[in-house]
Amino acid sequence: MPADFVRPESTEGASPGATHLDPRLLCAFLAVAEELHFTRAAARLYVAQQALSRDIRRLERELGAELFVRTTRQVTLTADGERLLPYARRVLEAQDALLAVFARGPREARPLLVDVNSPGLISSRILDRARELAPGSELMARFESGLTGAAGELLAGRLDASFGRFAGLDPVVRARLEQQPVRYEPMAVVLPEEHHLAALDEVPLDALAGETVYAGAGNPRTLEWTDLARHLFEGRGIELAPPAPVAIGAEEFQRIMAKKRNPVLAVVDFPAMPETVRRPLVDPVPLSPVSLVWRKGLVHPGFDALRRAAIELTDEEGWLQCPKEGWIPATDALVMMSHR
C-alpha cells in the first residue's frame, strides 16, 4: 500500500444493505464522483470540505462499501462507486421532478418565484408581460443578483425561474436545469462622471486598455459574469478589478463603487446611479447572452405565461438578432443556438 494512501473511515460493522438513504448524501457522492476532487465538490455544493467528507463517510457506512480511493494526489471511484453512480443520478432526477410537481401544493395555491436580478432589466419587462398574460396567477419578483447564486436556489426548490448566462454555469448544474434563450444584450461600462472616457457617447473596447474594470470578482453568486469579463478582457490589456465587498442593494453598490472609483462592466439596461454615466461598448459590441432558466420538471400555470412572455418580447424586440459586429464567446454561442 502506498505510504500516502488515506483510508476512508472503516466500513466494518456496517449493515449489508441500507434501508434508507438521505438524498443529501447522494448529492455529496455525485458531486465528488463528477469532480473527482473534494475541494471543488465542496465549493459546488456550498459546503465545507470537512462536512462533505463526513457525508461521504456516512454514505459508505450505510452502504457497507468503499466508494472512493483517496490519495494525497487524486480521487478515483471504486468499482462500487462506479456501480452507484447511475443510480444516484436517477434518484436525484426523480427527486427534482417530484418536488416540482408535489412539494408546493395545488398548482394555483402558491406564487411563482422569479429572480429578475435587479429592477429595470429585461427580466422585469418579461415578468410584467407574464402578469398580464396570467392575471389569475401570482408571479413574485426576487433579486438574487447572479445566476450562479440563483441556480443553487432553483435546484433547492426555493426559486422557480431566473435569468442570466447559462453557459457560465457548471456543466453538472446545467444538466439539472432547462433554458430558453432570450437576448443577446449589449454590454456597457459605468464610469465616474469625471472619468476621461465619460465624455464619449460610446466607449471602444480598445479605449479601456490599461483600465482596471470591476466585474464582480470575489462574489460567489456572480461567477458566470466574472468569467464572461475574463473572456472579454483577455488580450485587450484590460485588468479585472480585485474583489470588493459584496454589496446588497443599489445604495450599497453605489457607495462601494464610489470608494473604489473603478469603471464597472454592465449591460446597456443597467440602472442609472448618481454621479456616474453609462456608456455602450463598441468595436466590437460585446454581448451578454441572457436565457430564462428553470429547474427541470417545473409545472405551474404562471410559468407557462412567463415562457410565452419571453418568446413574445424576444420576437417583438428582435433580442436574438446578433449584430455583425457583436462579440460573444464561442461556448456561449453554441449553448444559445443549441436551444433555439
C-alpha positions as CSV (number, residue, x, y, z in Angstrom):
1,M,0.0,0.0,0.0
2,P,1.5,3.4,-0.9
3,A,2.6,5.5,2.1
4,D,0.4,8.4,1.1
5,F,-2.8,6.3,0.9
6,V,-5.6,7.7,3.0
7,R,-8.0,5.0,4.0
8,P,-11.7,6.1,4.4
9,E,-13.4,5.5,7.7
10,S,-13.8,1.8,8.1
11,T,-17.0,0.3,6.9
12,E,-16.5,-2.8,9.1
13,G,-19.7,-3.5,11.1
14,A,-21.9,-1.6,8.6
15,S,-25.2,-3.3,7.7
16,P,-25.0,-5.3,4.4
17,G,-27.7,-3.1,2.9
18,A,-29.1,0.3,3.8
19,T,-32.9,0.6,4.2
20,H,-33.0,4.4,3.8
21,L,-30.6,6.9,2.2
22,D,-30.7,10.7,2.8
23,P,-30.7,12.3,-0.7
24,R,-28.2,14.8,0.6
25,L,-25.7,12.0,0.8
26,L,-26.3,11.1,-2.8
27,C,-25.8,14.8,-3.7
28,A,-22.5,14.7,-2.0
29,F,-21.5,11.5,-3.7
30,L,-22.5,12.7,-7.1
31,A,-20.5,16.0,-6.7
32,V,-17.3,14.1,-5.7
33,A,-17.8,11.5,-8.4
34,E,-18.1,14.1,-11.1
35,E,-15.4,16.4,-9.9
36,L,-13.0,13.7,-8.6
37,H,-11.8,16.5,-6.2
38,F,-13.2,17.1,-2.7
39,T,-12.3,20.8,-2.7
40,R,-14.1,21.5,-6.0
41,A,-17.1,19.4,-5.0
42,A,-17.5,21.2,-1.7
43,A,-17.4,24.6,-3.5
44,R,-20.0,23.4,-5.9
45,L,-22.3,22.4,-3.1
46,Y,-21.6,25.5,-1.0
47,V,-20.5,23.4,2.0
48,A,-17.3,23.0,4.0
49,Q,-14.9,20.3,2.8
50,Q,-15.0,18.7,6.2
51,A,-18.8,18.4,6.1
52,L,-18.6,16.9,2.6
53,S,-16.0,14.3,3.7
54,R,-18.3,13.4,6.7
55,D,-21.3,12.8,4.4
56,I,-19.2,10.6,2.1
57,R,-18.0,8.5,5.1
58,R,-21.6,8.2,6.3
59,L,-22.8,7.0,2.9
60,E,-20.0,4.5,2.8
61,R,-21.0,3.2,6.2
62,E,-24.7,2.9,5.3
63,L,-23.9,1.1,2.1
64,G,-21.2,-1.0,3.6
65,A,-18.9,-0.2,0.7
66,E,-15.9,2.0,-0.1
67,L,-16.9,4.4,-2.9
68,F,-13.6,6.2,-3.5
69,V,-9.9,5.6,-3.4
70,R,-8.4,8.7,-1.9
71,T,-4.7,9.5,-2.0
72,T,-2.9,12.8,-1.5
73,R,-2.7,13.2,-5.3
74,Q,-6.0,12.0,-6.6
75,V,-9.5,10.7,-6.0
76,T,-10.9,7.8,-8.1
77,L,-14.1,5.8,-8.0
78,T,-14.0,2.2,-6.8
79,A,-16.0,-0.5,-8.6
80,D,-18.8,0.0,-6.0
81,G,-18.7,3.8,-6.7
82,E,-19.0,3.2,-10.4
83,R,-21.9,0.9,-9.7
84,L,-23.7,3.5,-7.6
85,L,-23.2,6.4,-10.0
86,P,-26.1,5.8,-12.4
87,Y,-28.5,5.0,-9.6
88,A,-27.6,8.2,-7.7
89,R,-28.2,10.3,-10.8
90,R,-31.6,8.7,-11.4
91,V,-32.7,9.1,-7.8
92,L,-31.8,12.8,-7.7
93,E,-33.5,13.5,-11.1
94,A,-36.6,11.7,-9.7
95,Q,-36.5,13.8,-6.6
96,D,-36.3,17.0,-8.7
97,A,-39.3,16.0,-10.6
98,L,-41.3,15.1,-7.5
99,L,-40.5,18.4,-5.8
100,A,-41.5,20.3,-8.9
101,V,-44.9,18.7,-9.0
102,F,-46.0,17.9,-5.5
103,A,-43.9,19.8,-2.9
104,R,-45.7,23.0,-3.3
105,G,-49.4,22.1,-3.1
106,P,-52.0,22.9,-5.7
107,R,-50.8,24.5,-8.9
108,E,-52.7,27.7,-8.2
109,A,-52.1,27.8,-4.5
110,R,-48.5,29.3,-4.5
111,P,-46.8,32.1,-6.2
112,L,-44.3,31.6,-9.0
113,L,-40.9,33.0,-7.6
114,V,-39.0,34.7,-10.4
115,D,-35.5,36.1,-10.0
116,V,-35.2,39.3,-12.1
117,N,-31.7,40.0,-10.8
118,S,-32.1,43.8,-10.5
119,P,-35.0,46.2,-11.2
120,G,-35.2,47.7,-14.6
121,L,-33.6,44.9,-16.6
122,I,-35.3,43.0,-19.4
123,S,-36.2,40.3,-17.0
124,S,-38.6,42.8,-15.3
125,R,-40.2,43.5,-18.6
126,I,-40.8,39.8,-19.2
127,L,-42.3,39.4,-15.7
128,D,-44.6,42.3,-16.3
129,R,-45.8,40.8,-19.6
130,A,-46.3,37.4,-17.9
131,R,-48.5,39.0,-15.2
132,E,-50.7,40.5,-18.0
133,L,-51.0,37.0,-19.6
134,A,-51.8,35.2,-16.4
135,P,-53.8,37.6,-14.2
136,G,-55.1,34.7,-12.1
137,S,-51.6,33.6,-11.1
138,E,-49.3,35.3,-8.6
139,L,-45.8,35.9,-10.0
140,M,-43.4,37.3,-7.4
141,A,-40.1,39.0,-8.2
142,R,-36.9,38.0,-6.3
143,F,-33.5,39.6,-6.6
144,E,-30.7,37.1,-6.4
145,S,-28.1,39.2,-8.3
146,G,-26.3,36.4,-10.2
147,L,-27.3,33.3,-12.0
148,T,-24.7,31.2,-10.2
149,G,-26.3,32.0,-6.9
150,A,-29.8,31.7,-8.3
151,A,-29.0,28.2,-9.7
152,G,-28.5,26.8,-6.2
153,E,-31.9,28.3,-5.2
154,L,-33.5,26.8,-8.2
155,L,-32.2,23.3,-7.5
156,A,-33.2,23.6,-3.9
157,G,-36.8,24.5,-4.9
158,R,-36.6,27.9,-3.2
159,L,-36.8,29.7,-6.6
160,D,-38.7,28.8,-9.8
161,A,-37.0,30.8,-12.6
162,S,-34.1,33.1,-13.2
163,F,-32.3,34.9,-16.0
164,G,-28.7,35.0,-17.0
165,R,-25.7,33.5,-18.8
166,F,-26.5,29.8,-18.9
167,A,-23.1,28.8,-20.4
168,G,-21.4,30.2,-17.4
169,L,-22.8,27.6,-15.0
170,D,-21.1,24.4,-14.0
171,P,-22.0,21.7,-16.7
172,V,-23.3,19.4,-13.9
173,V,-25.6,22.2,-12.7
174,R,-26.8,22.9,-16.3
175,A,-27.7,19.2,-16.7
176,R,-30.4,19.6,-14.0
177,L,-31.8,22.9,-15.4
178,E,-33.6,24.0,-18.6
179,Q,-33.1,27.2,-20.5
180,Q,-34.8,29.3,-23.2
181,P,-32.6,31.9,-25.0
182,V,-34.0,35.4,-24.6
183,R,-31.5,38.1,-25.6
184,Y,-28.0,39.0,-26.7
185,E,-27.8,42.0,-24.5
186,P,-25.2,44.7,-25.5
187,M,-22.7,45.4,-22.7
188,A,-21.7,48.8,-21.3
189,V,-19.4,50.4,-18.9
190,V,-20.4,52.5,-15.9
191,L,-17.9,55.4,-15.3
192,P,-17.5,58.1,-12.7
193,E,-18.6,61.4,-14.1
194,E,-15.1,62.8,-14.0
195,H,-13.5,59.8,-15.8
196,H,-11.7,60.7,-19.0
197,L,-13.9,58.4,-21.1
198,A,-17.2,59.8,-19.7
199,A,-17.3,62.5,-22.4
200,L,-17.7,59.8,-25.1
201,D,-21.1,58.7,-26.3
202,E,-19.7,55.2,-26.9
203,V,-16.6,53.6,-25.5
204,P,-14.4,51.5,-27.9
205,L,-13.1,48.4,-26.1
206,D,-9.5,49.5,-27.0
207,A,-10.0,52.6,-25.0
208,L,-10.3,50.5,-21.9
209,A,-6.7,49.2,-22.3
210,G,-4.8,50.0,-19.1
211,E,-8.0,50.4,-17.1
212,T,-8.9,48.2,-14.1
213,V,-12.6,47.3,-14.5
214,Y,-14.9,45.8,-11.8
215,A,-16.8,42.7,-12.9
216,G,-17.9,41.1,-9.7
217,A,-14.6,39.3,-8.9
218,G,-14.8,37.6,-5.5
219,N,-18.6,37.4,-5.5
220,P,-19.5,33.6,-5.4
221,R,-23.1,34.4,-6.7
222,T,-21.9,36.0,-9.9
223,L,-19.2,33.7,-11.1
224,E,-20.7,33.5,-14.6
225,W,-20.4,37.3,-15.0
226,T,-16.8,37.4,-13.9
227,D,-16.0,34.6,-16.2
228,L,-17.6,36.4,-19.1
229,A,-15.5,39.5,-18.3
230,R,-12.3,37.4,-18.3
231,H,-13.1,36.2,-21.8
232,L,-13.8,39.8,-22.9
233,F,-10.7,41.3,-21.3
234,E,-8.2,38.7,-22.4
235,G,-5.6,40.0,-24.8
236,R,-7.0,43.6,-24.7
237,G,-4.9,45.0,-21.9
238,I,-7.9,45.4,-19.6
239,E,-7.4,44.3,-15.9
240,L,-10.0,42.7,-13.8
241,A,-10.5,44.7,-10.6
242,P,-9.8,42.7,-7.4
243,P,-12.7,41.6,-5.2
244,A,-14.6,44.3,-3.4
245,P,-17.1,43.9,-0.5
246,V,-20.3,42.2,-1.8
247,A,-22.9,45.0,-1.8
248,I,-26.5,44.2,-1.3
249,G,-28.9,46.8,-2.9
250,A,-28.3,49.7,-5.2
251,E,-27.3,52.2,-2.5
252,E,-24.6,49.9,-1.1
253,F,-23.3,49.1,-4.6
254,Q,-23.1,52.8,-5.4
255,R,-21.3,53.5,-2.1
256,I,-18.7,50.8,-2.6
257,M,-18.1,51.8,-6.3
258,A,-17.7,55.4,-5.3
259,K,-14.9,54.5,-2.9
260,K,-13.1,52.2,-5.4
261,R,-13.6,54.6,-8.5
262,N,-13.2,51.7,-10.9
263,P,-15.2,51.5,-14.1
264,V,-17.9,48.8,-13.8
265,L,-18.7,46.3,-16.5
266,A,-22.5,46.3,-17.0
267,V,-25.2,46.0,-19.7
268,V,-27.0,48.8,-21.5
269,D,-30.1,48.5,-19.3
270,F,-28.1,48.7,-16.1
271,P,-29.9,51.1,-13.7
272,A,-28.6,54.6,-13.6
273,M,-26.6,55.6,-10.5
274,P,-25.9,59.2,-9.3
275,E,-22.5,60.7,-10.2
276,T,-21.9,58.1,-12.9
277,V,-22.5,57.7,-16.6
278,R,-23.3,54.5,-18.5
279,R,-21.7,54.2,-22.0
280,P,-22.3,51.4,-24.5
281,L,-19.2,49.4,-25.5
282,V,-18.3,49.2,-29.2
283,D,-15.7,47.9,-31.7
284,P,-16.7,45.2,-31.2
285,V,-20.1,45.2,-29.4
286,P,-19.7,42.7,-26.5
287,L,-22.9,40.8,-25.9
288,S,-24.2,39.2,-22.7
289,P,-26.2,36.1,-23.5
290,V,-29.4,36.0,-21.4
291,S,-31.6,33.0,-21.0
292,L,-34.7,32.2,-19.0
293,V,-33.6,29.4,-16.7
294,W,-35.6,26.9,-14.6
295,R,-35.4,23.6,-12.9
296,K,-36.3,20.5,-14.9
297,G,-39.8,19.3,-14.2
298,L,-41.3,22.7,-13.2
299,V,-45.1,22.7,-13.5
300,H,-47.0,26.0,-12.8
301,P,-49.5,27.9,-15.0
302,G,-47.7,31.1,-14.2
303,F,-44.5,29.6,-15.6
304,D,-46.3,28.9,-18.9
305,A,-47.1,32.6,-19.1
306,L,-43.5,33.5,-18.2
307,R,-42.2,31.4,-21.1
308,R,-44.8,32.8,-23.5
309,A,-44.0,36.4,-22.4
310,A,-40.3,35.8,-23.0
311,I,-41.0,34.5,-26.5
312,E,-43.3,37.4,-27.4
313,L,-40.9,40.1,-26.3
314,T,-37.9,38.3,-27.9
315,D,-39.7,38.3,-31.2
316,E,-41.1,41.8,-30.9
317,E,-37.8,43.4,-29.9
318,G,-35.5,41.3,-32.0
319,W,-33.5,40.4,-29.0
320,L,-31.9,37.3,-30.5
321,Q,-30.6,39.1,-33.6
322,C,-26.9,39.1,-33.1
323,P,-25.3,42.1,-34.7
324,K,-22.5,41.5,-37.3
325,E,-20.0,43.5,-35.1
326,G,-21.1,41.6,-32.0
327,W,-18.7,39.6,-29.8
328,I,-19.7,36.5,-27.7
329,P,-17.6,33.6,-26.5
330,A,-17.8,30.6,-28.8
331,T,-19.1,28.4,-26.0
332,D,-22.0,30.8,-25.3
333,A,-22.9,30.9,-29.0
334,L,-23.1,27.1,-29.1
335,V,-25.3,26.9,-26.0
336,M,-27.6,29.6,-27.1
337,M,-28.0,28.2,-30.7
338,S,-28.5,24.6,-29.5
339,H,-31.7,25.6,-27.6
340,R,-33.3,27.8,-30.1
